[in-house]
Amino acid sequence: MWVYRVLAAFLRVAARVFFRQVEVVGQELLPTDENASIIFAGNHPNSLVDPILVVAFSGRIVHFAAKDTLFQSRLLRFFLRGLGAVPVMRKSDHGDAASNDSAFAALENVLAEGRCMGIFPEGISYDASSLQKLKTGAARIALNACRNRPQLTVYIVPCGLTYIRKRRFRSRALLQFGPPILVRGSETADDSKELFEEAKTLTTRLETAIRALTINADDWETLRVLDGVRRIYQPPAISIEERIELARRFSANFPFVKDKPNVIELFERVREYLDRLAAMGLRDRDILVEPSNSRVEFRLLRHVALLVVWLPLALPGLVLHAPIGLLAIFAGRFLTPRKDVIATTKLVAGLAGTLLLHLLLIVGAGWKWGGLGAVGVFLMLPLTGWATLQVFDRLTHIRRWFGTFRALLRFPEQRRELMEERKALEQKVLEIVDQYRPKDLTLLFPRSRDDDAKKL
């Protein structure tokens, strides 16, 4: 499977370029046996970006089930076949004519041979605020693989994929693996009716496991306000893993307390606070910034210094890659049928454009200056490309800081009012967390004397 290894390494580089940070958590929970039969089953909020992250960072050879319509594209077909993907017909694409008997049989054989497969049990990529209802496909594949193989054990590994601004270039992503759910051949029913009930029960367990790794809410507005509560509650600097876990806890427990009068009042106050911030062009963390703070000024100067250092090496890359960046932005904005496909469109357009450009430059250099010229260009392109990313990141930071300073200087009185409101909201959030949190829940960040001894 050298083709798979090469493509997986390529996708790993592509993911590191598209995302500023990719955090992978829970790899120690994966079976240590390299020949273990594993089903990676995760949520599906970001189209082809989701399987790319699993393939790139799971450390396993993962055969994914992919909708057959993706194989119509020559470029995608090359990648999908190289990655060992199995085409699956969906009823939403083919109606009653859809039949996946051969696809399911192929995936069952993957497990029987001690290999790994991947599937998104929701059956569709989506742009909703909550996990969609799971189909029983993953459970049925595991149970059928074990049905006539008493010695086989299948590990269903729940995966949580969470993105910070998932459609934006140079954003952040978290891939989290949960404890495996074991399906043993010796414990699998032979009767079809019993097998059907087992599949439903197993799917329910899997849904619970995936929800424990993802952030879910009734609607985007609720998710926005709860994220504001999370920001007010958390310490100043936390990891992306801690950020996602804290957000998940607030969203998971909110339905149980949302009708309490003091919770309703807090929810509306946080909503109003966020609306006032947005009207001023600020974020919650900007309110904590002092315009005359020497540490902030030092960080800004540091970004400017790094920009100056990287700029000479990045100039060729900026000139060469700027049209590709504009093409990716245009494709994501105007050539994408659904919001959940925007990141995929940008990634595919950027990859295709970059590969074609680099190929033309290397061939052109070889034609004009010979082999040494081609090798020189081949080595120069990744360096100037990496420098371009550093310049892009520095410019983004500088632009954000200047925007924050400008807003803070324009609205000094409003900032003071919002600072006071934030302090009051922080006390209210702490009070409500202490009042309503489940007593058996250990706090991530103990914020009161009663919880100082507790730790996650």
C-alpha positions as CSV (number, residue, x, y, z in Angstrom):
1,M,0.0,0.0,0.0
2,W,2.8,2.4,-0.8
3,V,0.4,4.5,-2.9
4,Y,-1.7,5.0,0.2
5,R,1.3,5.9,2.4
6,V,2.4,8.5,-0.1
7,L,-1.1,10.0,-0.5
8,A,-1.6,10.0,3.3
9,A,1.7,11.9,3.8
10,F,0.6,14.3,1.0
11,L,-2.8,14.9,2.7
12,R,-1.1,15.4,6.0
13,V,1.0,18.2,4.5
14,A,-2.1,19.6,2.8
15,A,-4.0,19.6,6.1
16,R,-1.1,21.3,7.9
17,V,-1.1,24.0,5.3
18,F,-4.9,24.6,5.2
19,F,-5.2,24.5,9.0
20,R,-3.0,26.6,11.3
21,Q,-3.3,23.9,14.0
22,V,-4.5,20.3,13.8
23,E,-4.8,18.7,17.3
24,V,-5.1,14.9,17.6
25,V,-6.3,13.5,20.9
26,G,-7.0,10.0,22.1
27,Q,-4.6,8.0,19.9
28,E,-3.5,6.1,23.0
29,L,-7.1,4.6,23.0
30,L,-6.6,2.9,19.7
31,P,-5.9,-0.9,19.7
32,T,-2.1,-1.5,19.8
33,D,-2.4,-4.5,17.5
34,E,-1.5,-3.4,14.0
35,N,-3.8,-6.1,12.6
36,A,-6.8,-5.1,14.6
37,S,-10.1,-4.8,12.8
38,I,-11.2,-1.2,13.3
39,I,-14.2,0.9,12.2
40,F,-13.5,4.6,12.5
41,A,-16.9,6.2,12.9
42,G,-17.3,9.9,13.2
43,N,-19.5,13.0,12.8
44,H,-19.5,14.6,9.3
45,P,-19.6,18.4,9.4
46,N,-17.0,19.2,6.7
47,S,-17.4,17.1,3.6
48,L,-14.1,15.6,2.3
49,V,-12.1,17.4,4.9
50,D,-13.3,14.9,7.5
51,P,-11.9,11.7,5.9
52,I,-8.8,13.6,5.0
53,L,-8.0,14.3,8.7
54,V,-8.8,10.7,9.7
55,V,-6.6,9.3,6.9
56,A,-3.8,11.8,7.6
57,F,-3.6,11.5,11.4
58,S,-5.0,8.1,12.5
59,G,-1.8,6.4,11.8
60,R,-3.7,3.5,10.1
61,I,-4.6,2.5,6.6
62,V,-8.3,3.3,6.6
63,H,-10.6,2.3,3.7
64,F,-13.5,4.7,3.6
65,A,-17.0,4.3,2.4
66,A,-17.5,7.2,-0.1
67,K,-20.6,8.1,-2.1
68,D,-20.3,6.8,-5.6
69,T,-21.0,10.2,-7.2
70,L,-17.5,11.4,-6.0
71,F,-15.9,8.9,-8.3
72,Q,-17.3,10.8,-11.3
73,S,-14.5,13.4,-10.9
74,R,-11.2,12.2,-12.5
75,L,-9.1,14.0,-9.9
76,L,-11.1,12.7,-6.9
77,R,-11.4,9.2,-8.4
78,F,-7.5,9.0,-8.6
79,F,-7.2,10.0,-4.9
80,L,-10.1,7.8,-3.7
81,R,-8.9,4.7,-5.5
82,G,-5.4,5.3,-4.3
83,L,-6.8,5.5,-0.7
84,G,-8.7,2.3,-1.1
85,A,-12.1,4.0,-0.8
86,V,-15.2,1.8,-1.5
87,P,-18.1,3.4,-3.5
88,V,-21.5,3.4,-1.8
89,M,-24.8,4.2,-3.4
90,R,-27.1,6.5,-1.4
91,K,-30.8,6.5,-1.7
92,S,-30.8,10.3,-1.8
93,D,-28.8,10.0,-5.1
94,H,-30.3,6.9,-6.7
95,G,-33.7,6.4,-5.0
96,D,-34.9,2.8,-4.7
97,A,-32.4,1.6,-7.2
98,A,-29.6,2.0,-4.7
99,S,-28.0,-1.3,-3.6
100,N,-25.0,-1.5,-1.4
101,D,-24.7,-5.3,-1.0
102,S,-21.4,-5.5,-2.8
103,A,-20.0,-2.4,-1.0
104,F,-21.0,-3.8,2.4
105,A,-19.5,-7.1,1.5
106,A,-16.2,-5.4,0.5
107,L,-16.1,-3.5,3.8
108,E,-16.8,-6.7,5.8
109,N,-13.9,-8.4,4.1
110,V,-11.7,-5.4,5.0
111,L,-12.5,-6.1,8.7
112,A,-12.2,-9.9,8.3
113,E,-8.7,-9.4,7.0
114,G,-7.7,-7.4,10.1
115,R,-7.7,-4.0,8.4
116,C,-9.4,-0.7,9.1
117,M,-12.4,1.1,7.5
118,G,-13.9,4.5,8.0
119,I,-17.6,5.6,7.8
120,F,-19.7,8.5,8.8
121,P,-22.9,7.0,10.2
122,E,-25.0,10.1,9.6
123,G,-24.8,9.3,5.9
124,I,-24.4,12.8,4.8
125,S,-22.2,15.9,5.3
126,Y,-24.1,18.7,6.9
127,D,-23.9,22.3,8.2
128,A,-26.2,21.9,11.2
129,S,-25.6,22.8,14.8
130,S,-26.1,19.2,16.1
131,L,-25.2,15.7,15.2
132,Q,-27.7,14.2,12.8
133,K,-29.6,10.9,13.4
134,L,-27.2,8.0,12.8
135,K,-28.0,5.2,10.3
136,T,-27.3,1.6,11.2
137,G,-24.7,1.0,8.5
138,A,-21.6,1.0,10.7
139,A,-23.3,-1.4,13.2
140,R,-24.6,-3.7,10.5
141,I,-21.1,-4.0,8.9
142,A,-19.5,-4.8,12.2
143,L,-22.1,-7.4,13.2
144,N,-22.2,-9.1,9.8
145,A,-18.4,-9.3,9.7
146,C,-18.5,-11.0,13.1
147,R,-21.6,-13.1,12.4
148,N,-19.8,-16.1,10.7
149,R,-16.4,-15.4,12.3
150,P,-16.6,-16.3,16.0
151,Q,-12.9,-15.5,16.4
152,L,-13.2,-12.0,15.1
153,T,-13.3,-8.8,17.3
154,V,-14.2,-5.5,15.7
155,Y,-13.3,-2.3,17.4
156,I,-15.7,0.6,16.6
157,V,-13.7,3.8,17.4
158,P,-15.9,6.9,17.8
159,C,-14.3,10.0,16.3
160,G,-15.2,13.6,17.0
161,L,-14.3,16.2,14.4
162,T,-14.6,19.8,15.5
163,Y,-13.5,22.9,13.6
164,I,-12.9,26.5,14.7
165,R,-14.3,28.5,11.7
166,K,-14.3,25.4,9.5
167,R,-14.6,27.3,6.2
168,R,-11.6,29.6,6.8
169,F,-8.1,29.1,5.6
170,R,-5.5,28.8,8.4
171,S,-8.1,28.0,11.1
172,R,-7.9,25.2,13.7
173,A,-9.2,21.6,13.9
174,L,-9.5,18.9,16.6
175,L,-9.7,15.2,15.8
176,Q,-10.6,13.2,18.9
177,F,-10.8,9.4,19.3
178,G,-13.0,7.9,22.0
179,P,-12.8,4.5,23.8
180,P,-13.6,1.7,21.3
181,I,-16.8,-0.2,21.3
182,L,-16.1,-3.9,21.0
183,V,-18.1,-6.3,18.8
184,R,-17.1,-9.9,19.3
185,G,-18.0,-12.7,16.9
186,S,-18.6,-15.1,19.7
187,E,-21.3,-12.8,21.1
188,T,-23.1,-11.9,17.8
189,A,-26.6,-13.3,17.2
190,D,-27.3,-15.6,14.3
191,D,-31.0,-14.8,14.0
192,S,-31.7,-11.9,11.5
193,K,-34.3,-10.3,13.8
194,E,-31.9,-10.4,16.8
195,L,-29.2,-9.0,14.6
196,F,-31.4,-6.1,13.6
197,E,-32.1,-5.3,17.2
198,E,-28.4,-5.6,18.0
199,A,-27.7,-3.1,15.2
200,K,-30.1,-0.6,16.6
201,T,-28.7,-1.0,20.1
202,L,-25.1,-0.7,18.9
203,T,-26.0,2.4,16.8
204,T,-27.5,4.1,19.9
205,R,-24.3,3.4,21.8
206,L,-22.2,4.8,19.0
207,E,-24.4,7.9,18.8
208,T,-23.9,8.5,22.5
209,A,-20.1,8.0,22.1
210,I,-19.9,10.5,19.2
211,R,-22.0,13.1,21.0
212,A,-19.6,12.9,23.9
213,L,-16.8,14.0,21.5
214,T,-18.8,16.8,19.7
215,I,-20.6,20.1,20.4
216,N,-24.3,20.0,19.8
217,A,-27.1,22.5,20.3
218,D,-30.7,23.0,19.0
219,D,-29.7,25.9,16.7
220,W,-26.8,28.2,15.8
221,E,-27.9,31.1,17.9
222,T,-28.0,28.9,21.0
223,L,-24.5,27.6,20.1
224,R,-23.3,31.2,19.6
225,V,-24.5,32.4,23.1
226,L,-23.2,29.2,24.8
227,D,-19.8,29.8,23.2
228,G,-20.0,33.3,24.7
229,V,-20.7,31.8,28.1
230,R,-17.8,29.4,27.6
231,R,-15.4,32.3,26.8
232,I,-16.5,34.3,29.9
233,Y,-16.1,31.3,32.1
234,Q,-12.7,29.9,30.9
235,P,-9.2,31.0,32.0
236,P,-7.3,33.3,29.6
237,A,-5.2,30.7,27.8
238,I,-6.4,27.1,27.2
239,S,-5.7,24.4,24.6
240,I,-8.1,23.7,21.8
241,E,-8.9,20.3,23.4
242,E,-9.9,22.1,26.6
243,R,-11.8,24.7,24.7
244,I,-13.9,22.0,22.8
245,E,-14.5,20.0,25.9
246,L,-15.7,23.0,27.9
247,A,-18.0,24.0,25.0
248,R,-19.3,20.5,24.8
249,R,-20.1,20.4,28.5
250,F,-22.1,23.7,28.4
251,S,-24.1,22.6,25.3
252,A,-24.7,19.1,26.8
253,N,-26.0,20.4,30.1
254,F,-27.9,23.5,28.8
255,P,-31.1,21.6,27.8
256,F,-31.6,20.4,31.4
257,V,-31.5,24.0,32.9
258,K,-32.6,26.2,30.0
259,D,-36.1,26.9,31.5
260,K,-34.7,28.1,34.9
261,P,-35.5,31.8,35.3
262,N,-31.9,32.8,36.2
263,V,-30.6,30.8,33.3
264,I,-33.0,32.5,30.9
265,E,-31.9,35.9,32.3
266,L,-28.2,35.1,31.9
267,F,-28.7,33.7,28.4
268,E,-30.4,37.0,27.3
269,R,-27.7,39.1,29.0
270,V,-24.9,37.2,27.3
271,R,-26.7,37.5,23.9
272,E,-27.0,41.3,24.4
273,Y,-23.3,41.5,25.4
274,L,-22.2,39.6,22.3
275,D,-24.4,41.8,20.1
276,R,-22.9,44.9,21.5
277,L,-19.4,43.5,20.9
278,A,-20.3,42.6,17.3
279,A,-21.7,46.1,16.7
280,M,-18.3,47.6,17.7
281,G,-16.3,45.0,15.7
282,L,-14.8,43.4,18.7
283,R,-14.6,39.9,20.2
284,D,-14.9,39.0,23.9
285,R,-11.1,38.6,24.4
286,D,-10.5,42.1,22.9
287,I,-12.3,43.7,25.8
288,L,-9.6,42.4,28.1
289,V,-6.9,44.2,26.1
290,E,-5.5,47.5,27.4
291,P,-4.5,49.7,24.5
292,S,-1.4,50.9,26.5
293,N,-0.4,47.4,27.6
294,S,3.3,46.9,27.1
295,R,2.9,43.1,26.6
296,V,0.4,43.6,23.9
297,E,2.7,46.1,22.2
298,F,5.6,43.7,22.5
299,R,3.5,40.9,20.8
300,L,2.5,43.3,18.0
301,L,6.2,44.3,17.5
302,R,7.2,40.6,17.5
303,H,4.7,39.9,14.7
304,V,6.0,42.9,12.7
305,A,9.6,41.7,13.2
306,L,8.8,38.1,12.1
307,L,7.0,39.6,9.1
308,V,10.1,41.5,8.1
309,V,12.2,38.3,8.5
310,W,10.0,36.1,6.4
311,L,9.0,38.6,3.7
312,P,12.1,38.4,1.5
313,L,11.9,34.6,1.2
314,A,8.1,34.8,0.8
315,L,8.0,37.4,-2.0
316,P,8.3,34.8,-4.8
317,G,5.7,32.6,-3.1
318,L,3.3,35.6,-2.7
319,V,3.6,36.4,-6.4
320,L,3.2,32.8,-7.5
321,H,0.5,31.7,-5.1
322,A,-1.7,34.8,-4.8
323,P,-3.7,33.9,-8.0
324,I,-4.3,30.4,-6.6
325,G,-5.5,31.8,-3.3
326,L,-7.9,34.1,-5.1
327,L,-9.1,31.1,-7.2
328,A,-9.7,29.1,-4.1
329,I,-11.6,31.9,-2.4
330,F,-13.7,32.5,-5.6
331,A,-14.5,28.7,-5.9
332,G,-15.4,28.5,-2.3
333,R,-17.7,31.5,-2.5
334,F,-19.4,31.1,-5.9
335,L,-18.9,27.5,-7.1
336,T,-19.9,25.6,-3.9
337,P,-23.5,24.1,-3.7
338,R,-23.6,23.9,0.1
339,K,-21.9,25.5,3.1
340,D,-20.5,22.3,4.4
341,V,-18.5,21.9,1.1
342,I,-16.8,25.3,1.1
343,A,-13.6,24.1,2.9
344,T,-13.4,21.1,0.6
345,T,-13.8,23.3,-2.5
346,K,-11.1,25.6,-1.3
347,L,-8.8,22.8,-0.4
348,V,-9.3,20.9,-3.8
349,A,-8.9,24.1,-5.8
350,G,-5.8,25.2,-3.9
351,L,-4.2,21.7,-4.2
352,A,-4.9,21.3,-7.9
353,G,-3.8,24.9,-8.7
354,T,-0.6,24.5,-6.6
355,L,0.4,21.1,-8.0
356,L,-0.2,22.3,-11.6
357,L,1.8,25.5,-11.0
358,H,4.7,23.7,-9.3
359,L,4.8,21.1,-12.1
360,L,4.9,23.8,-14.8
361,L,7.6,25.8,-12.9
362,I,9.8,22.7,-12.4
363,V,9.4,21.5,-16.0
364,G,10.0,25.1,-17.3
365,A,13.2,25.4,-15.1
366,G,14.4,22.0,-16.4
367,W,13.8,23.1,-20.0
368,K,15.6,26.4,-19.6
369,W,18.4,25.6,-17.1
370,G,18.7,21.8,-17.2
371,G,18.5,19.3,-14.3
372,L,20.2,21.5,-11.7
373,G,17.7,24.3,-12.4
374,A,14.7,21.9,-12.0
375,V,16.2,20.6,-8.7
376,G,16.8,24.2,-7.5
377,V,13.2,25.2,-8.3
378,F,11.9,22.0,-6.7
379,L,13.7,22.8,-3.5
380,M,12.9,26.5,-3.6
381,L,9.1,26.2,-4.0
382,P,8.4,24.5,-0.6
383,L,10.6,27.0,1.2
384,T,9.0,30.1,-0.3
385,G,5.6,28.5,0.1
386,W,6.2,28.0,3.8
387,A,7.5,31.5,4.2
388,T,4.3,32.7,2.4
389,L,2.2,31.0,5.1
390,Q,4.2,32.6,7.8
391,V,3.7,36.0,6.3
392,F,0.0,35.3,5.9
393,D,-0.3,34.4,9.5
394,R,1.7,37.5,10.7
395,L,-0.4,39.8,8.5
396,T,-3.6,38.3,9.9
397,H,-2.4,38.8,13.5
398,I,-1.3,42.4,12.7
399,R,-4.6,43.2,11.0
400,R,-6.6,41.9,13.9
401,W,-4.5,43.8,16.5
402,F,-4.8,47.1,14.6
403,G,-8.5,46.6,14.2
404,T,-8.9,45.9,17.9
405,F,-6.8,49.0,18.9
406,R,-8.7,51.2,16.6
407,A,-12.1,50.0,18.0
408,L,-10.9,50.3,21.6
409,L,-9.6,53.9,21.0
410,R,-12.8,54.9,19.2
411,F,-15.1,53.5,22.0
412,P,-13.4,54.0,25.3
413,E,-16.6,54.6,27.3
414,Q,-18.4,51.7,25.7
415,R,-15.4,49.5,26.5
416,R,-15.5,50.4,30.2
417,E,-19.2,49.6,30.2
418,L,-18.6,46.3,28.6
419,M,-15.8,45.5,31.0
420,E,-18.1,46.0,33.9
421,E,-20.8,44.0,32.3
422,R,-18.4,41.2,31.6
423,K,-17.3,41.1,35.2
424,A,-20.9,40.9,36.3
425,L,-21.6,38.1,33.8
426,E,-18.5,36.2,35.0
427,Q,-19.8,36.2,38.5
428,K,-23.3,35.2,37.3
429,V,-21.9,32.3,35.2
430,L,-19.8,31.0,38.2
431,E,-22.9,31.2,40.4
432,I,-25.1,29.3,38.0
433,V,-22.4,26.7,37.2
434,D,-22.0,26.0,41.0
435,Q,-25.8,25.9,41.4
436,Y,-26.7,23.6,38.5
437,R,-23.7,21.5,37.5
438,P,-24.1,17.7,38.0
439,K,-22.6,16.9,41.4
440,D,-20.5,14.1,40.0
441,L,-19.0,16.3,37.3
442,T,-15.4,17.3,38.0
443,L,-14.7,20.8,36.9
444,L,-12.2,21.5,34.1
445,F,-11.3,24.8,35.8
446,P,-12.2,25.0,39.5
447,R,-13.3,28.6,40.0
448,S,-14.5,28.6,43.6
449,R,-13.2,27.5,47.1
450,D,-15.4,24.4,47.1
451,D,-13.8,23.2,43.9
452,D,-10.2,24.1,44.4
453,A,-9.3,20.5,45.2
454,K,-10.9,19.1,42.1
455,K,-9.1,18.5,38.9
456,L,-9.6,16.9,35.5
